[in-house]
Amino acid sequence: PKSFYSNGGREGAKQSCSGCRGQGIQFITRQIGPGMIQRMQQVCKECNGEGEIINERDRCKTCNGRKTVEEKKKLDIVISPGSKHEQQLRFPGESDQAPNMEPGDVIIVLQQEPHALFERSGDNLIMKHKIKLIESLCGFQIVVTHLDGRKIVIQHPPNDPIAPDTYRCVKGQGMINMRTHDTGDLIIQFDVEFPSEKSLTEVQLKQLESILPKRPHVDIPQGEHVEEVSMIDFHTTKSAHDSKHGQRREAYDGGDSDDESGHPGVQTCRSQ
């Protein structure tokens, strides 16, 4: 609300409120139990806490004696490049107004929405990108659409392999700093997609062996204490491993009967 007329009516039309005797507050008493009463203080409803009232015939026709009127005002908000999450934009003196009071400020708090490609870290931008193994070994080109719509062509030379979960940097393609006007960097986190299982033929595997660096030589030990095992995918066995681990704990923790060796609470493995 904007202050329209400081008195809310004609000069000299104000009178002391009889409901609160000019105090702006009223005291009410109520019984809350046998022999128990409660005394409370509340804002006077007749004068809205002002301690004064104006007769209806003397009130201002525009504000009806309230001393303020509702007014809509458009504020132009300029969000500069590089503005940060929860940054405050202050408009001094644009808050609600009241007679004999200095108006406060309107404060706009910026909220940064998540982006589908980029993640902000200070003045830097971070993005994830997956490449194929041939791109990692033989080089590649990618086109990235920046926040302002620009197309950035990023080139990577051959014979400079990129390992999985590693980072590369493009200088000067991040966010602008509002204070220094310097520009941050674009940081790319790479993931490398390897050929799927059994997707290569024997001929292709032999060709790769002839091209890639030789395997390191491994001396295989011999004897009865040597065991040859195979590996499988870890994620497919993790839940099974946890389940077996839980079963082993139950085998030791559960049960109070004596086993064949005479040790209570311990289960022994039996041949099937």
Secondary structure, 3 states (H helix, E strand, C coil): CEECCCCCECCCCEEECCCCCCCCEEEEEEEEECCEEEEEEEECCCCCCCCEEECHHHECCCCCCCCEECCCCCCCCCCCCCCCCCCEEEECCCCCCCCCCCCCCEEEECCCCCCCCCEEECCEEEEEEEEEHHHHHHCEEEEEECCCCCEEEEEECCCCCCCCCEEEEECCCCCECCCCCCECCEEEEEEEECCCCCCCCHHHHHHHHHHCCCCCCCCCCCCCCCCCCCCCCHHHHHHHHHHHHHHHHHHHHCCCCECCCCCECCCCCCCC
